[in-house]
Amino acid sequence: MSGRIRSEAFKQKVMSAHDAAGLVQNGWNIGFSGFTGAGYPKAFPEALAAVIDAKHAHGEELRVGVWTGASTAPELDGALARTGGISYRAPYQSDPEMRSAINAGTSYYQDIHLSHMGPQVSQGFLGKLNLAVIEATAITEDGDIIPSSSVGMNRTYIDEADAVIIEVNSWQSEDLFGMHDIYYPIGALPPNRVPIPITGAGDRIGEKVLKVDADKVVAIIETNAPDRNTPFKPLDDDSRAIAGYFLDFLGHEVKMGRMPENLLPLQSGVGNIANAVLAGLLEGPFENLTSYTEVIQDGMVDLLDSGKLTVASATAFSLSPAAAEKMNDNAAKYRDKIILRPQDVSNHPEPIRRMGVIACNGMIEADIYGNVNSTHVMGSRMQNGIGGSGDFTRNGWVSCFVTPSTAKGGAISCIVPMVNHVDHTEHDVQMLITEQGLADLRGLAPRQRAVKIIENCAHPDYKEPLLEYVKLAETKANGHHTPHDLATALGWHVRFLETGTMAQ
């Protein structure tokens, strides 16, 4: 044994991943740890995939519901999706194999706001939770679980599941102990809820460990495997330009007296553009920053190292391989500056609204009136999911979306007449930024927004076609509050690519 299992009672429950996977029955719902490729079980999912394949080869049915915190990794989503054994998936994913299964109709998928997942599980809307499979750094002498590199839905899954399997991963640093803040709410559901007692990003309100009923633990698996970590793309001119416009905006808000000099708590979505914005803050003029977000990326670690960021609150890491190694080697240094919380706290509207979080998230496309599509390609095909962007957009002090102005080498405009799927309505979107510029939409009516977005955010190759659409819509529309010509809007991408014009 690795020495990470310190409870004598739990040492008696150690078994192989294959034997543990053999406990799963057809139709079960399984709650897995894991959030943005951090803290997910490494051995059990692949063992379960092998069991599913063997069952199917003998004509036996074995399909399961898969619930997580957010996206995981190929060892979990990919391995299980390839078997055809996932009947239902929630609340967020980003794996190509899982995406294919969803879009092929093999697996049902429910795209759920991350702050909503816990209450929906607790209320039973997703069905019975048969098993929780949770990665841990260690198990204490008292049988408590020291979480690994994410918290996500772990607390809720452990509490709600009939049975629990713990993967103890000795790759995860033991110095993570003390970084986690596991809040156990009094009255988790209405009408017994109480306010979450957070007034600042650095507030600690919970415990260092996850509690588990020892009688529910049916297996312990030992592993020594790294998280799946993907390197971020190098900064390019577009991402630098987007970061520059965002920093200029923040400076203007400070100058106007709408934010303090050290800003308000920062939230940053996942991905290369969001990480570039953080890199821009490293070079910017702001000091003594704080962050209340859902994931900690490379740029945020760099801000902590520089001293510009004093504390970062999240639910998980999303680090490149180099940054993950650095975090593992120096976890003791960071655990007083980083707080990892359950996602129903990190993404909860109450503290986000109270503290006035600055929300900055990526998108697939935005339309000329400010509606944003974060999830779907051509209206029907799921890409990843809404994740936590809705939690922060709807409740933040400022809501900002960033993207390059074009995709596919310039063949597709990311500013369109009408988004083909709406995740964030014009009522919640205050700021759009591309490498072309920034559109501040606050205080603007829809037709004013259209002018601002086209002028400031659209790529030059698409400005004239978009202006043509506005003229066409104003001519054909029954009303001029939000003019649209539906036939033209719905086929805009295809028509422009074929003809180079919006003419009918």
C-alpha positions in Angstrom: 0.0 0.0 0.0 1.1 3.6 -0.7 0.6 4.7 2.9 -2.2 7.1 1.9 -4.9 4.9 3.4 -4.6 5.5 7.1 -7.9 4.1 8.3 -7.5 0.5 9.4 -11.1 -0.2 8.5 -10.7 1.1 4.9 -7.5 -0.9 4.4 -9.6 -4.0 4.4 -11.6 -2.7 1.5 -8.8 -2.4 -1.0 -9.4 -4.2 -4.3 -8.6 -4.1 -8.0 -10.4 -1.6 -10.3 -11.7 -4.6 -12.3 -13.2 -6.2 -9.2 -14.8 -2.9 -8.2 -16.2 -2.3 -11.7 -17.8 -5.8 -11.4 -20.1 -4.4 -8.7 -21.9 -2.1 -11.2 -25.4 -3.2 -12.4 -27.3 -2.3 -15.5 -29.2 1.0 -15.2 -27.2 2.4 -12.4 -26.4 6.1 -12.1 -22.8 6.8 -11.1 -21.6 10.1 -9.8 -17.9 10.6 -10.6 -15.5 13.2 -9.2 -13.7 15.3 -11.7 -13.9 18.9 -13.0 -12.0 20.2 -16.1 -9.7 17.2 -16.3 -8.7 17.5 -12.6 -9.4 15.0 -9.8 -11.3 12.4 -11.8 -10.9 8.6 -11.1 -8.2 7.2 -13.3 -8.6 3.4 -13.0 -12.2 2.6 -12.3 -13.8 4.1 -15.5 -11.5 2.1 -17.8 -12.1 -1.0 -15.8 -15.8 -0.4 -16.1 -15.5 0.1 -19.9 -13.8 -3.3 -20.1 -16.6 -4.9 -18.1 -19.3 -3.2 -20.4 -17.5 -4.4 -23.5 -17.3 -8.0 -22.1 -21.0 -7.9 -21.2 -22.0 -6.6 -24.7 -19.9 -9.3 -26.3 -22.0 -11.9 -24.6 -25.3 -10.2 -25.5 -25.8 -8.7 -22.0 -26.9 -5.1 -21.5 -24.9 -2.8 -19.3 -25.5 0.9 -19.6 -25.1 3.5 -16.9 -25.9 7.2 -16.3 -22.7 9.3 -15.8 -22.8 12.4 -13.6 -19.7 14.4 -12.9 -18.7 17.9 -11.7 -17.9 19.1 -15.3 -15.6 17.8 -18.0 -13.3 14.9 -17.2 -10.7 13.2 -19.5 -10.4 10.4 -22.1 -9.8 7.8 -19.4 -13.4 8.5 -18.1 -15.7 10.1 -20.7 -13.8 8.7 -23.7 -13.4 5.2 -22.4 -17.0 4.8 -21.4 -18.5 6.6 -24.5 -16.6 4.3 -26.9 -18.5 1.3 -25.4 -21.9 2.8 -26.1 -22.6 2.2 -22.4 -23.5 5.7 -21.3 -27.3 6.1 -21.3 -27.3 9.7 -19.9 -24.6 12.3 -19.2 -24.7 15.5 -17.1 -23.9 18.3 -16.5 -21.0 19.2 -18.8 -18.5 17.4 -21.1 -15.7 18.3 -23.6 -14.5 14.9 -24.8 -14.6 14.2 -28.5 -15.9 10.6 -28.0 -18.6 11.7 -25.6 -19.6 14.5 -28.0 -19.9 12.1 -30.9 -22.1 9.8 -28.8 -24.3 12.7 -27.8 -24.7 14.0 -31.4 -25.2 10.5 -32.8 -28.1 10.0 -30.3 -26.4 7.1 -28.6 -26.4 9.0 -25.2 -28.8 11.4 -23.8 -27.2 14.6 -22.5 -28.6 17.3 -20.2 -26.6 20.5 -20.2 -27.1 21.9 -16.7 -25.9 25.1 -15.0 -23.2 23.9 -12.7 -24.7 25.6 -9.7 -28.0 23.8 -10.4 -26.5 20.3 -10.5 -26.3 19.8 -6.7 -29.9 20.8 -5.9 -31.3 18.8 -8.8 -29.4 15.7 -7.6 -30.6 16.2 -4.0 -34.2 16.6 -5.1 -34.1 13.4 -7.2 -34.8 15.0 -10.6 -32.0 12.9 -12.2 -33.1 9.7 -10.6 -31.5 7.5 -7.9 -27.7 7.8 -7.4 -26.5 4.3 -7.0 -22.8 4.8 -6.8 -20.2 7.6 -6.2 -16.7 7.1 -7.4 -14.4 9.8 -5.9 -10.7 10.4 -6.3 -8.8 11.3 -3.1 -5.3 12.3 -2.1 -5.5 10.3 1.1 -7.9 8.8 3.7 -7.3 10.0 7.2 -7.1 7.8 10.3 -10.7 8.8 11.1 -11.9 7.7 7.7 -12.3 11.2 6.2 -11.4 11.9 2.6 -8.7 14.4 1.6 -9.8 15.6 -1.8 -7.4 15.8 -4.7 -7.2 18.5 -7.4 -10.9 19.2 -7.7 -14.0 19.3 -5.4 -16.8 19.7 -7.9 -19.8 17.6 -6.9 -18.0 15.3 -4.5 -19.8 16.2 -1.3 -23.2 15.8 -2.8 -22.4 12.5 -4.6 -20.9 11.0 -1.4 -24.0 12.1 0.6 -26.6 11.0 -1.9 -25.1 7.7 -3.2 -26.1 4.3 -1.9 -22.5 3.1 -2.2 -19.1 4.8 -2.5 -15.8 3.8 -4.2 -12.7 5.8 -3.4 -9.6 6.0 -5.6 -6.6 7.0 -3.6 -4.1 8.6 -6.0 -0.6 8.9 -4.8 0.3 11.1 -7.7 -1.7 13.9 -6.1 0.4 15.9 -3.6 -0.3 15.3 0.0 0.3 19.0 0.5 -3.1 19.7 -1.0 -4.4 19.0 2.5 -5.7 22.3 3.8 -6.4 23.8 0.4 -10.0 22.6 0.3 -13.0 24.3 2.0 -15.8 21.8 2.2 -19.0 23.6 3.2 -21.8 21.5 4.5 -24.9 23.8 4.3 -27.5 23.9 7.0 -30.7 23.1 5.1 -29.5 22.3 1.6 -33.0 22.6 0.1 -35.9 25.1 0.5 -37.5 26.0 2.7 -34.6 25.4 5.2 -31.8 27.1 3.3 -29.6 29.7 5.1 -27.4 32.3 3.5 -23.9 31.2 2.4 -21.6 33.1 4.8 -19.1 34.4 2.2 -18.5 38.1 1.9 -14.9 38.0 0.4 -13.2 35.6 -2.0 -10.8 34.5 0.7 -13.4 33.5 3.3 -13.1 29.9 4.5 -16.4 28.6 5.8 -16.1 24.8 5.8 -13.9 21.8 6.6 -10.6 20.5 5.1 -12.0 17.0 4.4 -15.0 15.2 2.9 -17.1 13.2 5.4 -18.2 9.7 4.3 -20.3 7.0 6.0 -17.8 4.1 6.3 -20.6 1.6 5.8 -21.3 2.9 2.3 -17.7 2.5 1.2 -17.6 -0.8 -0.9 -14.2 -0.5 -2.4 -10.9 1.3 -2.2 -8.7 1.5 -5.3 -5.0 2.6 -5.3 -3.7 4.5 -8.2 -0.7 6.6 -9.2 -1.6 8.5 -12.3 -1.5 12.1 -13.4 -4.5 14.3 -14.2 -5.1 14.9 -17.9 -3.5 18.3 -18.6 -3.6 20.0 -22.0 -1.1 22.8 -22.8 -2.5 26.2 -23.6 -1.8 27.6 -27.0 0.9 30.4 -27.1 -0.5 33.9 -27.0 -1.2 35.2 -30.5 -2.0 38.7 -31.8 -5.8 38.2 -31.5 -5.7 37.0 -27.9 -3.4 39.8 -26.9 -5.7 42.3 -28.6 -8.8 40.9 -26.8 -6.9 41.0 -23.5 -5.9 44.6 -24.2 -9.5 45.8 -24.8 -10.6 44.0 -21.6 -7.9 45.7 -19.5 -8.7 49.1 -21.1 -12.3 48.6 -20.1 -11.4 47.7 -16.5 -9.2 50.8 -16.3 -12.1 53.0 -17.5 -14.4 51.5 -14.9 -11.9 52.4 -12.2 -11.5 55.9 -13.6 -15.3 56.4 -13.6 -15.5 55.3 -10.0 -17.5 52.2 -10.7 -14.8 49.8 -9.4 -12.1 50.1 -6.8 -8.4 50.3 -7.9 -7.9 46.6 -7.1 -11.1 45.9 -9.2 -13.8 43.4 -8.0 -13.3 39.6 -7.8 -12.4 38.1 -11.2 -14.0 35.1 -12.8 -12.4 33.6 -15.9 -13.9 30.8 -18.1 -11.9 27.9 -19.4 -9.7 28.0 -22.5 -7.0 29.8 -24.3 -8.6 33.2 -24.7 -9.6 33.3 -21.1 -6.0 32.3 -20.1 -4.7 35.1 -22.4 -6.9 37.6 -20.5 -5.2 36.5 -17.3 -1.8 36.9 -18.9 -2.8 40.5 -19.8 -3.6 41.2 -16.2 -0.1 40.1 -15.3 1.3 42.9 -17.4 -1.4 45.4 -16.5 -1.5 48.1 -13.8 -3.8 46.4 -11.3 -2.6 45.2 -7.9 -4.0 43.3 -4.9 -6.5 41.4 -7.1 -8.8 38.7 -5.9 -10.6 35.9 -7.9 -13.9 34.1 -7.2 -14.2 31.6 -10.1 -14.6 28.0 -11.0 -11.2 26.9 -12.3 -7.7 28.0 -11.7 -5.6 28.1 -14.9 -2.0 28.8 -15.6 -2.5 32.5 -15.9 -4.0 32.7 -12.4 -1.1 30.8 -10.9 1.3 33.3 -12.6 -0.7 36.1 -11.0 -0.4 34.5 -7.6 3.4 34.1 -8.1 3.7 37.8 -9.1 1.9 39.0 -6.0 -0.7 40.8 -8.1 -3.4 38.2 -7.1 -3.7 37.7 -3.3 -6.3 34.9 -3.3 -8.0 32.6 -5.8 -11.2 30.7 -5.0 -12.5 28.0 -7.3 -13.6 24.4 -7.4 -10.8 22.8 -9.5 -7.6 23.3 -11.4 -7.3 23.4 -15.1 -3.5 23.5 -15.6 -1.0 22.7 -18.4 1.3 19.8 -17.6 4.1 22.1 -16.6 1.9 24.1 -14.3 0.4 20.9 -12.8 3.8 19.6 -11.9 4.7 23.0 -10.4 1.5 22.9 -8.3 2.2 19.4 -7.1 5.7 20.4 -6.1 4.6 23.6 -4.4 1.1 22.8 -3.1 2.2 23.8 0.5 3.1 27.2 -0.8 -0.2 27.7 -2.6 -2.7 26.3 -0.1 -3.0 29.5 1.8 -3.7 31.5 -1.4 -6.0 29.0 -3.2 -9.3 27.7 -1.9 -11.1 24.8 -3.6 -14.8 24.6 -2.8 -17.8 22.5 -3.8 -19.2 23.8 -7.1 -22.5 24.7 -5.6 -20.6 27.2 -3.6 -18.0 28.3 -6.1 -20.8 28.9 -8.7 -23.6 29.9 -6.3 -25.4 33.1 -7.4 -25.6 34.5 -3.9 -21.8 35.2 -3.3 -21.3 36.0 -7.0 -23.9 38.7 -6.7 -22.9 39.9 -3.3 -19.2 40.4 -4.1 -19.9 41.8 -7.6 -17.8 39.3 -9.6 -16.4 40.4 -13.0 -17.5 37.6 -15.3 -15.4 36.9 -18.5 -16.3 33.8 -20.6 -15.8 32.5 -24.1 -18.4 31.8 -26.7 -19.1 30.2 -30.1 -21.0 33.1 -31.5 -22.9 36.3 -30.7 -25.6 38.0 -32.7 -26.0 41.7 -33.5 -28.4 42.2 -30.6 -26.2 40.6 -27.9 -27.6 37.1 -27.6 -24.8 34.5 -27.1 -24.4 30.9 -28.1 -21.9 29.0 -26.0 -22.9 25.4 -26.7 -24.2 24.5 -30.2 -22.9 24.3 -33.7 -25.6 25.0 -36.4 -28.3 24.8 -33.8 -28.4 21.0 -33.2 -24.9 19.7 -32.6 -23.6 20.0 -29.0 -20.0 21.2 -28.6 -19.3 21.1 -24.9 -22.0 22.7 -22.7 -22.8 25.9 -20.8 -20.7 25.0 -17.8 -20.6 27.8 -15.2 -20.8 30.6 -17.7 -24.5 31.2 -16.9 -24.0 31.2 -13.2 -21.5 34.1 -13.5 -23.1 35.9 -16.4 -26.5 36.3 -14.9 -25.2 37.2 -11.4 -21.9 39.1 -12.0 -21.4 42.8 -11.7 -20.2 42.9 -15.2 -20.8 40.1 -17.8 -18.3 39.9 -20.7 -17.9 37.4 -23.6 -14.8 37.1 -25.6 -14.0 35.4 -29.0 -12.0 36.0 -32.1 -14.3 37.6 -34.7 -14.0 34.7 -37.1 -13.5 30.9 -37.0 -12.3 28.3 -39.5 -9.6 30.5 -40.9 -12.0 33.4 -41.5 -14.6 31.3 -43.3 -17.2 31.8 -40.5 -18.1 35.0 -38.7 -18.6 34.7 -35.0 -20.8 37.8 -35.1 -24.1 36.8 -36.8 -27.6 38.2 -37.4 -29.2 35.6 -35.2 -27.5 33.0 -33.1 -28.6 29.5 -33.9 -29.0 28.6 -30.2 -29.4 31.0 -27.3 -27.6 30.2 -24.0 -27.2 33.8 -22.7 -29.9 36.3 -23.7 -29.4 40.0 -24.5 -30.7 40.8 -21.1 -27.6 39.2 -19.4 -24.8 40.1 -21.9 -23.2 43.5 -21.2 -19.9 43.3 -23.1 -18.7 41.6 -26.2 -15.0 41.7 -27.1 -13.2 40.4 -30.2 -9.7 41.3 -31.6 -11.5 44.0 -33.6 -12.7 45.9 -30.5 -15.1 46.1 -27.5 -18.9 46.7 -27.6 -20.2 48.0 -24.2 -23.9 47.2 -24.5 -25.1 48.7 -21.2 -27.9 51.2 -21.7 -28.5 50.4 -25.3 -31.7 49.4 -27.0 -31.5 46.4 -29.5 -31.0 48.5 -32.7 -28.4 50.6 -30.9 -26.6 47.4 -29.9 -26.6 46.1 -33.5 -24.7 49.2 -34.7 -22.2 49.0 -31.8 -21.5 45.3 -32.2 -21.1 45.4 -36.0 -18.9 48.5 -35.9 -16.7 47.4 -32.9 -16.6 43.6 -33.0 -17.3 42.2 -36.5 -14.4 41.3 -38.8 -14.1 43.8 -41.7 -14.9 41.0 -44.2 -18.4 40.6 -42.6 -19.3 44.2 -41.6 -21.0 45.0 -45.0 -23.0 41.8 -45.1 -24.2 42.4 -41.5 -25.2 46.0 -42.3 -27.0 44.7 -45.4 -28.9 42.3 -43.1 -29.9 45.1 -40.8 -31.3 47.1 -43.7 -33.1 44.1 -45.0 -34.6 43.3 -41.6 -35.7 46.8 -41.0 -37.5 46.7 -44.4 -39.2 43.4 -43.9 -39.8 43.3 -40.1 -43.2 43.7 -38.7 -41.8 45.6 -35.8 -38.7 47.8 -35.4 -37.8 47.1 -31.8 -35.6 44.0 -32.7 -35.8 43.8 -36.5 -35.3 40.4 -38.0 -35.9 38.6 -41.3 -36.1 35.0 -40.1 -35.5 33.4 -43.5 -32.4 35.4 -44.1 -31.1 35.1 -40.5 -31.4 31.3 -40.3 -29.5 30.7 -43.5 -27.0 33.5 -43.2 -23.9 31.5 -42.8 -24.6 29.2 -45.7 -25.9 32.0 -48.0 -23.0 34.3 -47.4 -20.4 31.5 -48.0 -22.2 30.6 -51.3 -22.8 34.1 -52.7 -20.8 36.6 -50.7 -23.9 38.8 -50.4 -27.1 38.9 -48.3 -29.2 39.8 -51.4 -32.2 37.5 -51.9 
